[in-house]
Amino acid sequence: MDTVNAIKEKLDVVDLISQYVTLKKSGKNYKGNCPFHNEKTASFMVSQDIQRYRCFGCAKSGDIFNFVMDYEGVDFAEAVKILAEKTGVEVKMDKNPAYEKAKELSSKILEMNELAARFYEFLLHKHPSGKEAIEYLEGRKTNQSTIKTFRIGYAANNWDLLSRALKQKGYTDQDIEESGLGRIRKRGDSSYDMFRQRIMFPLFDHLGRIVGFAGRAMSAEQMPKYINTSETAIFHKEKFLYGLQETKKYIKEEGSAIIVEGEFDMLSLYQNGYKNVVASKGTALTPGQVNMLKRYTETAILIFDNDKAGLEAAVRGIKIIQNIGLNIKIGMMPDDVKDPDDLMKTNPEQFKNILKDALPLWDFYFKYALMKFSLSDVFEKKRAAEFLYDVLNDIQDSVTRTNYIKKFADIFEIERDQVETEMAEYKNQEKSKPTSRLAKDENAAPSIGDNLDPEIYVLSLLTHLELTALEVYLKEVQEDYFKNEILLNIFRELKKAVDNSQFEIKAFYDMLMTSYPNTNSLFERIYLLDLGSVFADQLLLNKEISSVIKRLKKDFHSRKLKDISKAIKKAEAVQDSSQVETLLNEAEEHRLALKALSD
């Protein structure tokens, strides 16, 4: 048995994820708050049966290896090593075909990225088209040493200059698309460049390998301002920190990491002596980025702009990483300065005060609440209290929570006992609030019932049934009820397995992945749907199954009526009265069936 399968044999997905997330049983599956995005309503589902997880809020999904890769911010090989250590399995990666295939693709993309970086550097420094880019960088005060260290380049205003150069080196259009450096044209005969007329920042991983690129527009008219490499086999934005390959040694020396948003913010700080800096390439840090940083330091200082919208987005974003084990501080830019890049041009010494005055995370929440809400207004005071109750309830360390409860009591001039009582009441109110479906993310965990695609819902219900009940209900569902070909294939295989009395969900899932690899994501949505409330009540379960089968039948007869209507028009056009009469009789049968289903 190879290493990957040996680990899978020893480590259960529920046991692993329970080390990071509080999971509760919900039907045959488990449910908890997603560790990859901030949410109040749990939408993160884990299946012990098929050893997979899926978040219906952010669409993160996978097996034990995907989870460790996303949560710890590591690649597949490192995830295998982490899990091998947990399980006591000896690592022997060379015999695993999946690993070898992934390794080959990764190596190819790394080679292509290195060639692309050299190409962009050549255009910047040695080609006439790079003159405008050089002038732009000089205007941003980016010096030659920084340009060289971070290998900044330029993508010319040409649709396929890089693609043609890569193809001359033997790479295919498919290789170019898989690398994220280009896209295949709709007609399928060639590829075009992803980056054009942009300053190019190679994106290095912590080992110094180029895993992707960021292309920055040089004028306000050119949109979007930034284009990043799309997700590839080696680039995952949520695990990436810009500049880390150069600054990790300084982060270790200083005992802290300064975290800013954009590439120019990071570069400006670096060349002004603040070398323990990285850029998150977004306002919100992810668990993967935090776990990457924890290799080098226990303290992170997040620098927030004073822009109101950006600040509020950042406040929402840091909730997901506030209890991951990093000592987080918040530094605020002065009101009259846009961002760290601007400050480095006007008063770089002032940044020392920003770092010195950086607030511990929980103190920052209090400052933010008092900035946002006026305590002299009774309604705003209530909103400030509710915001801080939410914060206090999130503090996991009891000593820290007690200290901040005291701070709250002093600010709001009430007794500590009353604060704790109101915190508990607020927490219970939030749990019991009905969540409007319209207010949810479109991928959020769906409510059971009419808002679900009936083809997905019926398969979800059927695959959770015991064999005896499954045999009964399958007789009521016909292949013609399915429009989606992938779902139809799943239904056919389900029926075949039941007919042979061989239905066992893990074996069924494994068979699907072998015979129909493109069903993976869809089957996760089917089997990981939260059916806990339905299967807890037999009457409700029977009602739900009958209801969804009824919907499938209605949809089928409605579709047939539309098809027949079109066929009648064609028959009338050629004056085929016999065919028209036959079609009218068929239509009447479907109308009667629809009427019976509606009664």
Long-range contacts (C-beta under 8 A, 24 or more apart in sequence): 2-92, 2-95, 2-96, 3-80, 3-84, 3-89, 3-90, 3-91, 3-92, 3-93, 3-95, 3-96, 4-65, 4-80, 4-96, 4-98, 4-99, 6-87, 6-89, 7-64, 7-80, 7-83, 7-84, 7-87, 7-89, 8-51, 8-63, 8-64, 10-87, 10-88, 10-89, 11-64, 11-83, 11-86, 11-87, 12-48, 12-51, 13-46, 13-47, 13-48, 13-51, 13-52, 13-53, 13-63, 13-64, 13-67, 14-46, 14-48, 16-64, 16-67, 16-68, 16-83, 16-86, 17-46, 17-53, 17-67, 20-67, 20-71, 25-532, 26-530, 26-531, 26-532, 27-464, 27-530, 27-531, 27-532, 27-534, 27-535, 27-536, 28-464, 28-531, 28-535, 29-527, 29-528, 29-530, 29-531, 29-532, 31-530, 31-532, 34-58, 34-60, 35-71, 35-287, 35-320, 36-60, 36-70, 36-71, 36-238, 36-286, 36-287, 36-320, 37-320, 38-316, 38-317, 38-319, 38-320, 40-430, 41-435, 41-440, 41-444, 41-445, 42-445, 43-444, 43-445, 45-445, 45-528, 45-529, 45-530, 46-528, 47-527, 47-528, 49-505, 49-506, 49-509, 49-527, 50-505, 50-506, 50-509, 50-527, 51-506, 52-524, 52-527, 52-528, 53-528, 54-524, 54-525, 54-528, 56-443, 56-444, 56-445, 56-446, 56-525, 56-528, 56-530, 57-441, 57-443, 57-444, 57-445, 58-441, 58-443, 59-443, 61-521, 61-524, 69-236, 69-239, 70-236, 70-238, 70-239, 70-287, 70-288, 71-287, 71-288, 71-291, 72-288, 72-291, 72-292, 73-238, 73-239, 73-286, 73-287, 73-288, 73-289, 73-290, 73-291, 73-292, 74-239, 74-291, 74-292, 75-106, 75-234, 76-102, 77-103, 102-233, 105-178, 105-233, 106-233, 106-234, 108-171, 108-175, 108-178, 108-179, 109-178, 109-179, 109-180, 109-211, 109-232, 109-233, 109-234, 110-209, 110-210, 110-211, 110-234, 112-166, 112-171, 112-175, 112-176, 112-179, 112-181, 113-179, 113-181, 113-202, 113-209, 113-210, 113-211, 113-212, 113-213, 114-210, 115-165, 115-166, 115-169, 116-162, 116-166, 116-181, 116-210, 116-213, 117-151, 117-153, 117-200, 117-202, 117-210, 117-213, 119-153, 119-162, 119-165, 120-153, 120-154, 120-155, 120-200, 120-202, 120-213, 121-151, 121-152, 121-153, 122-153, 123-153, 123-154, 123-155, 123-156, 124-152, 124-153, 124-154, 124-200, 127-156, 129-154, 129-156, 129-157, 130-154, 130-156, 132-218, 133-199, 133-218, 136-199, 136-218, 137-199, 140-264, 140-341, 141-268, 141-344, 141-345, 142-264, 142-267, 142-268, 142-271, 143-271, 145-271, 146-267, 146-270, 146-271, 149-246, 150-201, 150-202, 150-243, 150-246, 150-267, 151-202, 151-210, 152-199, 152-200, 152-201, 152-202, 153-199, 153-200, 153-202, 154-198, 154-199, 154-200, 155-193, 155-195, 155-196, 155-197, 155-198, 155-200, 155-215, 156-196, 156-197, 157-196, 157-197, 158-193, 158-196, 159-192, 159-193, 159-196, 160-190, 160-191, 160-192, 160-193, 161-193, 162-193, 162-195, 163-190, 163-191, 163-192, 163-193, 178-232, 178-233, 179-232, 180-212, 180-213, 180-229, 180-230, 180-231, 180-232, 180-235, 181-213, 181-229, 194-227, 194-229, 194-230, 195-227, 197-222, 198-222, 198-227, 201-242, 201-263, 203-228, 203-229, 203-235, 203-240, 203-242, 204-244, 204-245, 204-246, 205-234, 205-240, 205-244, 205-245, 206-241, 206-244, 206-245, 206-248, 206-292, 206-295, 207-245, 208-245, 209-234, 211-235, 211-240, 212-240, 214-242, 214-263, 214-281, 216-263, 216-264, 226-262, 228-281, 236-288, 237-281, 237-282, 238-286, 238-288, 238-289, 239-286, 239-288, 239-289, 239-292, 240-281, 240-289, 241-278, 241-279, 241-280, 241-281, 241-289, 241-292, 241-293, 242-266, 242-278, 242-279, 242-280, 242-281, 243-267, 243-270, 243-277, 243-278, 243-279, 244-278, 244-292, 246-270, 247-275, 247-276, 247-277, 247-278, 248-296, 250-275, 250-276, 251-276, 251-278, 251-293, 251-296, 251-297, 252-296, 252-297, 254-297, 255-297, 255-298, 255-299, 256-297, 256-299, 256-300, 256-301, 257-293, 257-296, 257-297, 257-299, 257-300, 257-301, 258-301, 258-303, 258-331, 258-355, 259-285, 259-300, 259-301, 259-302, 259-303, 260-303, 260-339, 260-340, 261-303, 261-305, 261-339, 262-339, 262-341, 264-341, 265-303, 265-339, 265-340, 265-341, 267-341, 268-340, 268-341, 268-344, 268-345, 269-340, 269-344, 269-351, 271-344, 272-344, 272-348, 272-351, 273-348, 274-351, 283-310, 283-313, 283-314, 283-317, 284-313, 284-314, 284-316, 284-317, 284-318, 284-320, 285-317, 285-318, 285-320, 285-321, 286-320, 286-321, 287-320, 287-321, 287-324, 289-321, 290-321, 290-324, 290-325, 290-326, 291-324, 293-326, 294-324, 294-325, 294-326, 298-326, 298-327, 299-326, 299-327, 299-328, 299-329, 300-326, 300-327, 300-328, 300-329, 301-329, 301-330, 301-331, 301-355, 301-358, 302-328, 302-329, 302-330, 302-331, 303-331, 303-332, 303-333, 303-340, 303-354, 304-330, 304-331, 304-332, 304-333, 305-333, 305-338, 305-339, 306-332, 306-333, 306-334, 306-335, 306-337, 307-338, 311-368, 315-365, 315-368, 318-361, 319-394, 322-361, 322-394, 323-394, 323-395, 323-396, 327-360, 328-360, 328-361, 329-358, 329-359, 329-360, 329-361, 329-364, 330-358, 330-359, 330-361, 330-364, 331-355, 331-357, 331-358, 331-359, 332-357, 362-391, 362-395, 362-400, 362-404, 365-391, 366-391, 366-404, 366-407, 366-408, 366-411, 370-411, 375-411, 375-412, 381-412, 385-412, 385-422, 386-426, 389-422, 389-423, 389-426, 389-427, 390-426, 390-430, 392-419, 392-423, 393-423, 393-426, 393-427, 445-530, 446-529, 448-530, 448-531, 448-533, 448-534, 448-544, 449-544, 450-551, 452-529, 454-548, 454-551, 454-552, 454-555, 455-481, 455-482, 455-483, 455-484, 455-487, 455-552, 456-487, 456-522, 456-525, 456-526, 456-529, 457-529, 457-548, 458-545, 458-548, 458-549, 458-552, 459-487, 459-490, 459-491, 459-494, 459-526, 460-526, 460-527, 460-529, 460-531, 461-531, 461-534, 461-541, 461-544, 461-545, 461-548, 462-494, 462-545, 463-494, 463-505, 463-508, 463-526, 463-527, 464-527, 464-531, 464-535, 467-498, 467-501, 467-503, 470-498, 470-503, 471-498, 473-545, 473-549, 474-498, 476-549, 477-549, 477-552, 478-556, 480-556, 481-552, 481-553, 481-555, 481-556, 483-559, 486-516, 486-518, 486-519, 486-522, 487-522, 489-516, 489-519, 490-516, 490-519, 490-522, 490-523, 490-526, 550-597, 553-593, 553-597, 554-594, 554-597, 554-598, 557-590, 557-591, 557-593, 557-594, 557-597, 558-594, 560-586, 560-590, 561-587, 561-590, 561-591, 561-594, 564-590
